[in-house]
Amino acid sequence: MTLPLIPAPQSSTLRAGPGEPLTASHVDALADALSPWAPRAAAAARRTLADLVSTTAPPAEVTVTATQDPSLAAEGYTLDLAAGSWALTAADETGAFWAVQSLAQLLRDGAVPDLQVSDAPAYPVRGMMLDIARFYFGPDDIRRVIDLAASYRLNQLHLHLSDDQGWRLEIPSRPLLTKMSAAQDVAGGQGGYLTLEDYEQLQRYALDRHVVIVPEVDLPGHTHAAQVAYPEISPDGAEREPYIGTEVGFSSLHLTSDEAWDFVDDIVATLAEHTLGEYVHLGGDESLTLTREQYVTYMERLGAVAEKHGTKAVFWQEAAGAALPPGTRLQYWTSQIETDHIAQVARDHDVTFIASPATRAYLDQKYTADFPLGLTWAAIVDVREAYDWDPVAELPGVPAESVVGVEACLWTETPRSFDDLTMLVLPRLPAVASVAWGSPKDYPAFASALAQHGRWWDADGLVFYRSEQVDWT
């Protein structure tokens, strides 16, 4: 029997026996045991397990222990489930929360298996990026994405908040951004934006699920929408019309003007003040109108602005080679850019890397050449391509310890609804999540578990792609 756990644990032992029905006694005892030291995990247990209990089985006699064990690896946990006795240990509250997410999968069909699990993640940063700049997904949809990410033990949601097509976050000192630059999307629709109250509530919702939101405002390129509202920050100061195309690389802020840098300072200050996590993402990709010297000079100054406002920065990989503040993270996305200098940067500077290779982790790429959603500029990415790769191998020459995370990215040139979103994300997000967790590689076992998850998605009304690489029957 294949356990339905995704990501698969580092080790597990399924013992003989049919197991027993899940009852309210199990849920209550687990929540009570977790409450003193892992209250968010206790709340998750009541929230996610209560609907799975048997309505016909009598209350069970069960003993549950939930113990914090700092000797375990960070975010690690163990489970020992047997008839009448559950034991959970976790390194920290986050590990306890992930243990509950695993229990929610193990118990989804209402029976308690007799097993042992020992687990911990390989990478501390495990994320998903959602582009709400091109096509606007609002707070309700973002919450559903957070729930989906947390269910696969991802701990970061990277929100792409600005691009050529739209601006999606309230900046009180720059009201024209939401008045003029948020009113459209790539499909010619009405667009929208997050108020700062929306943003705070989303962050708190995410943190309750041990997910941190990393906001991204892309600079100095991908800034046409901002220039619609404030043309004085552009290189020529000319007025601009809203853009609903999908070309990239044509826009840039003015590199040296006071007006442009005052704008940047306002944006970074607002992000730093209102973001609960320690990182903000400041873009830096596809600035195709700049020379390398211009670009590096700009990114070094941008890094200093982030440092001035007390926040750490993430940049796309093009920023490798600039003198950036210690602790900066660089997000790798394409092998079309030379990696030699990236390896040198990793050796010589205090920066780390998040692996998001477009050929593996970009969920906007098509599953097949004729699939109706998605693009093909990077690759055809089906389930196995999203599953079968090694983050360190994607960055040749970079020390393994400098690769701190993995992130799946969903750009939104083509989705037009939440169903479109889940069609692109499922079933590839669980595959990338398995890479991020560092699960032992076993594609047949993963595909078997994925088929079970497909049945659950059907039951939950989630639209997904039935890849021919998986037997869904």
C-alpha positions in Angstrom: 0.0 0.0 0.0 1.3 3.5 -0.9 0.8 6.2 1.7 -1.2 9.1 0.3 1.3 11.6 1.8 2.5 14.4 -0.4 5.2 15.4 0.0 6.3 11.9 0.9 8.0 11.7 4.3 11.7 11.0 4.8 10.8 7.6 6.3 7.6 5.7 7.1 6.6 2.3 8.3 3.0 1.0 7.6 2.2 -1.8 10.0 -0.3 -4.6 9.5 -3.9 -4.1 10.3 -7.0 -2.3 9.0 -6.7 0.6 11.4 -9.6 2.1 13.2 -12.3 4.8 12.5 -11.4 8.4 13.2 -13.6 9.7 15.9 -14.1 13.1 17.6 -12.2 11.6 20.6 -9.1 11.5 18.5 -9.4 15.1 17.3 -10.3 16.5 20.7 -7.4 14.7 22.4 -4.9 15.8 19.7 -6.0 19.4 19.9 -5.9 19.4 23.7 -2.4 17.9 23.7 -1.1 20.5 21.2 -2.8 23.6 22.7 -0.2 24.4 25.4 2.7 24.8 23.0 1.4 24.7 19.4 -1.9 26.6 19.4 -2.0 27.1 15.7 -1.4 23.4 15.1 -4.2 22.7 17.6 -6.6 25.1 15.7 -5.6 23.4 12.4 -6.4 20.0 13.9 -9.9 21.0 14.9 -10.4 22.9 11.5 -9.1 20.2 9.2 -9.8 16.9 11.0 -13.3 17.6 12.4 -15.0 17.0 9.1 -13.2 13.6 8.7 -14.5 11.9 11.8 -16.8 8.9 11.5 -20.4 9.7 12.3 -21.3 6.0 13.0 -18.3 4.9 15.2 -18.7 5.2 19.0 -16.3 7.5 20.8 -12.9 5.9 21.0 -10.7 5.3 24.0 -7.5 7.0 22.9 -4.4 8.4 24.5 -2.6 11.2 22.6 0.7 12.8 23.5 2.1 15.8 21.6 5.7 16.7 22.7 8.1 19.3 21.6 11.6 17.9 20.9 14.1 20.6 19.9 16.6 17.9 19.0 14.7 17.2 15.8 15.6 19.0 12.6 13.9 22.4 12.2 10.2 21.9 11.2 10.6 18.2 11.7 8.1 15.9 13.3 7.3 12.2 14.0 4.0 10.4 14.2 3.3 7.0 15.8 -0.3 6.0 15.2 -1.7 2.8 16.7 -5.0 1.6 18.0 -5.9 3.7 21.1 -2.6 5.5 21.1 -1.2 8.4 19.2 2.2 10.0 19.7 3.3 13.2 18.0 6.7 14.9 18.5 7.9 18.0 16.7 10.9 20.2 16.7 8.8 23.4 17.0 5.3 24.7 16.5 5.8 24.7 12.7 6.8 21.1 12.7 3.6 20.3 14.8 1.6 22.2 12.2 3.1 20.1 9.3 2.4 17.0 11.3 -1.3 18.0 11.4 -1.2 18.6 7.6 0.1 15.1 7.1 -2.6 13.7 9.5 -5.2 15.5 7.4 -4.0 13.5 4.3 -3.6 10.2 6.2 -7.1 10.5 7.7 -8.9 12.0 4.7 -10.8 8.8 4.1 -11.9 8.5 7.7 -9.7 5.6 8.9 -6.6 5.8 11.2 -3.7 3.8 9.7 -1.3 2.0 12.0 2.0 3.5 11.1 5.2 5.5 12.0 6.4 8.6 10.2 9.6 10.5 10.6 9.9 13.7 8.6 11.7 17.0 8.1 12.2 19.4 5.1 15.3 19.7 3.1 14.9 23.4 2.4 13.8 26.2 4.8 12.2 28.2 1.9 9.4 26.3 0.1 7.2 28.6 -1.9 4.6 29.4 -4.5 4.5 32.6 -6.5 1.1 34.0 -7.7 1.1 36.8 -10.2 -1.9 39.0 -9.4 -0.5 41.9 -11.5 -1.3 40.6 -15.0 -4.6 39.0 -13.9 -6.1 40.1 -10.6 -7.0 37.4 -8.1 -8.5 39.0 -5.0 -8.4 38.2 -1.3 -10.8 35.2 -1.3 -8.9 33.5 -4.1 -5.5 34.2 -2.4 -6.8 32.6 0.8 -7.7 29.5 -1.1 -4.2 29.5 -2.6 -2.7 29.9 0.9 -4.7 26.9 2.1 -3.6 24.8 -0.9 0.1 25.8 -0.4 0.0 25.0 3.3 -1.7 21.6 2.7 1.5 20.6 0.8 3.8 22.0 3.5 4.8 25.1 1.5 5.7 28.0 3.8 5.9 31.0 1.6 3.5 32.8 -0.8 5.3 35.2 -3.1 2.8 37.8 -4.4 3.8 39.5 -7.6 2.0 42.8 -7.1 3.1 45.0 -10.0 3.9 44.7 -13.6 3.4 46.4 -16.9 -0.3 45.5 -16.9 -1.3 46.5 -13.4 -0.5 47.7 -9.9 -2.2 45.8 -7.1 -1.3 47.2 -3.6 -2.4 50.4 -2.0 0.4 52.9 -1.4 -1.1 55.8 0.6 1.5 58.3 -0.5 0.9 57.4 -4.2 -2.9 57.3 -4.6 -2.8 57.4 -8.4 -1.4 53.9 -8.5 -4.6 52.4 -7.4 -6.8 55.0 -9.1 -5.1 54.8 -12.6 -2.9 51.7 -12.6 -5.1 49.0 -11.0 -8.2 49.5 -13.1 -7.3 46.9 -15.8 -5.7 43.6 -16.4 -4.1 41.6 -19.2 -7.6 40.4 -20.4 -8.9 43.9 -20.6 -11.0 43.4 -17.4 -11.6 45.6 -14.4 -8.5 44.7 -12.5 -8.5 45.5 -8.8 -6.1 45.9 -5.9 -5.4 45.0 -2.3 -5.9 47.7 0.4 -3.3 47.7 3.1 -6.0 46.3 5.4 -6.6 43.4 2.9 -2.8 42.9 2.8 -2.5 42.7 6.6 -5.5 40.3 6.9 -4.0 38.1 4.3 -0.7 38.0 6.0 -2.3 37.1 9.3 -4.4 34.4 7.7 -1.2 33.0 6.1 0.8 33.1 9.3 -2.0 31.1 11.1 -1.1 28.4 8.5 2.7 28.9 8.9 2.9 30.6 5.5 4.7 34.0 5.2 3.8 36.3 2.4 6.6 37.9 0.4 5.4 40.9 -1.6 7.0 41.7 -4.9 7.1 45.1 -6.6 9.2 44.6 -9.7 11.9 47.3 -10.3 13.2 49.0 -12.5 11.6 47.1 -15.4 8.1 45.8 -15.6 7.0 49.2 -14.5 4.7 50.5 -17.3 1.6 50.5 -15.1 3.4 52.6 -12.5 4.4 55.1 -15.2 0.8 55.4 -16.3 0.0 56.9 -12.9 3.3 58.8 -12.5 4.9 59.6 -15.9 7.5 61.7 -14.2 9.3 58.5 -13.0 9.8 57.4 -16.6 12.9 58.0 -18.7 11.1 60.6 -20.9 8.3 61.9 -18.7 5.7 61.2 -21.4 2.2 60.2 -20.5 1.4 56.5 -21.1 -1.7 54.5 -21.8 -2.6 51.3 -20.0 -1.0 48.2 -21.4 -2.7 44.8 -21.8 -0.2 43.0 -23.9 2.2 40.2 -22.8 5.6 41.4 -24.2 8.3 42.0 -21.6 11.5 44.0 -21.2 10.4 47.3 -22.8 9.8 49.4 -19.7 12.1 51.0 -17.1 12.1 53.7 -14.5 14.3 56.7 -14.8 17.6 55.5 -13.4 18.8 58.7 -11.6 16.1 61.3 -11.3 15.0 62.4 -7.8 11.3 61.9 -8.8 11.9 58.2 -9.7 14.0 57.5 -6.6 11.5 59.3 -4.3 8.8 57.0 -5.8 11.0 53.9 -5.1 11.6 55.1 -1.6 7.9 55.5 -0.9 7.2 52.0 -2.3 9.9 50.2 -0.3 9.1 52.1 2.9 5.4 51.0 2.6 6.3 47.4 1.9 8.8 47.4 4.8 6.3 48.9 7.2 3.4 46.7 6.4 5.1 43.4 5.7 5.2 41.0 8.7 7.9 38.8 7.2 11.6 39.7 7.0 11.8 39.8 3.2 10.4 41.8 0.3 11.0 41.0 -3.3 12.1 43.9 -5.5 12.2 42.2 -8.8 15.1 43.1 -11.1 14.4 40.8 -14.0 14.2 41.5 -17.7 15.4 45.1 -17.7 16.3 44.7 -21.3 16.6 48.4 -22.1 19.6 48.9 -19.8 23.3 48.1 -20.2 24.8 45.8 -17.6 26.6 48.7 -16.0 23.4 50.7 -15.7 21.6 47.7 -14.3 24.2 46.8 -11.7 24.4 50.5 -10.5 20.7 50.6 -10.1 20.3 47.3 -8.3 23.1 48.3 -5.8 21.3 51.5 -5.0 17.9 49.6 -4.7 19.5 47.1 -2.3 20.7 50.1 -0.2 17.1 51.5 -0.1 15.8 48.1 1.2 18.6 48.0 3.8 17.8 51.6 4.9 14.2 50.7 5.6 15.2 47.7 7.7 14.1 44.9 5.3 15.9 42.1 3.5 15.5 41.8 -0.3 14.9 39.1 -2.8 15.9 39.8 -6.4 15.7 37.7 -9.5 19.0 36.1 -10.6 20.0 38.9 -12.9 21.1 40.8 -9.8 23.9 38.4 -9.2 27.2 40.2 -9.4 25.9 43.5 -7.9 27.2 44.4 -4.5 24.1 43.6 -2.5 23.4 43.7 1.3 24.3 40.7 3.3 21.4 38.2 3.6 20.0 39.0 0.1 18.3 36.1 -1.7 18.5 35.6 -5.4 15.8 33.7 -7.3 17.1 31.6 -10.2 14.7 31.2 -13.1 16.4 30.6 -16.4 19.5 28.9 -17.7 19.4 31.3 -20.6 21.5 33.6 -18.4 25.1 32.6 -17.7 25.5 30.8 -14.4 29.3 31.1 -14.0 29.0 34.5 -12.3 26.2 33.2 -10.1 28.5 30.5 -8.8 31.2 33.1 -8.2 28.7 35.3 -6.3 27.6 32.4 -4.1 31.2 31.8 -3.1 32.2 35.4 -2.6 29.2 37.1 -1.1 26.6 36.6 1.6 23.7 35.7 -0.7 21.6 32.6 -1.0 19.5 31.2 -3.8 15.9 30.1 -4.4 15.6 27.6 -7.3 12.7 28.3 -9.6 13.8 27.0 -13.0 11.2 27.8 -15.6 11.7 24.4 -17.3 10.6 22.7 -14.0 8.9 25.1 -11.7 7.0 27.5 -13.9 3.4 26.4 -13.6 2.3 28.8 -16.4 4.0 26.6 -19.0 1.8 24.2 -20.9 1.4 20.5 -20.0 1.3 19.6 -23.7 1.9 21.6 -26.9 -1.8 21.9 -27.6 -3.0 22.6 -24.0 -5.4 25.6 -24.0 -3.8 27.4 -21.1 -0.2 28.4 -20.6 2.8 29.4 -22.6 5.7 27.4 -24.2 8.6 29.8 -24.2 10.6 27.8 -21.6 9.4 24.2 -22.0 6.5 21.7 -22.0 6.2 20.9 -18.2 4.1 17.9 -17.3 3.9 16.3 -13.9 7.1 14.2 -14.2 9.1 17.3 -15.3 7.9 19.2 -12.3 8.8 16.3 -10.0 12.0 14.8 -11.2 14.7 17.4 -10.7 17.4 18.5 -8.2 17.6 22.2 -7.0 21.3 22.1 -6.4 22.0 20.5 -9.8 20.1 23.4 -11.4 22.8 25.8 -10.1 26.1 24.2 -11.1 29.0 25.5 -9.1 26.9 27.0 -6.3 27.6 25.3 -3.0 24.6 23.2 -1.8 24.4 25.1 1.4 23.8 28.3 -0.6 20.6 26.9 -2.1 18.0 27.6 0.6 14.7 27.1 -1.2 12.5 26.1 -4.1 9.6 28.0 -5.4 6.9 27.2 -8.0 5.7 30.2 -10.0 2.4 30.9 -11.6 2.4 33.9 -14.1 -1.1 34.9 -15.2 -0.9 35.8 -18.9 -3.5 33.1 -19.7 -5.7 32.1 -16.7 -9.0 34.0 -16.3 -10.6 32.3 -13.3 -9.8 30.3 -10.2 -10.7 27.2 -12.1 -8.0 28.1 -14.7 -5.6 28.7 -11.8 -6.1 25.3 -10.3 -6.0 23.7 -13.7 -2.4 25.0 -14.1 -1.4 24.4 -10.5 -2.8 20.9 -10.0 -1.2 18.4 -10.2 2.2 20.1 -10.6 2.2 22.1 -7.3 2.4 18.8 -5.3 5.3 17.7 -7.5 7.3 20.9 -6.9 6.4 20.8 -3.2 7.9 17.3 -3.1 11.2 18.7 -4.5 11.1 21.5 -2.0 10.5 19.2 0.9 13.3 16.9 -0.3 11.1 13.7 -0.4 12.9 10.5 -1.4 12.6 10.1 -5.2 10.0 7.5 -6.2 7.9 8.6 -9.1 5.6 5.5 -9.2 4.8 6.0 -5.5 4.3 9.7 -6.0 2.0 9.1 -9.0 -0.1 6.6 -7.0 -0.5 9.1 -4.1 -1.3 11.8 -6.6 -4.2 9.8 -8.0 -5.6 9.6 -4.5 -5.3 13.4 -4.2 -7.1 13.7 -7.5 -10.1 12.0 -6.0 -10.0 14.4 -3.2 -9.8 17.4 -5.5 -12.8 16.1 -7.4 -14.7 15.8 -4.1 -13.7 19.3 -3.2 -14.7 20.7 -6.5 -11.2 21.7 -7.6 -10.5 21.6 -11.3 -7.3 19.9 -12.3 -5.4 18.5 -15.3 -5.6 14.7 -15.6 -2.1 14.1 -16.9 -1.5 11.0 -19.0 1.6 10.5 -16.8 -0.7 9.5 -13.9 -3.2 6.6 -13.7 -6.2 8.5 -12.2 -8.5 5.4 -12.0 
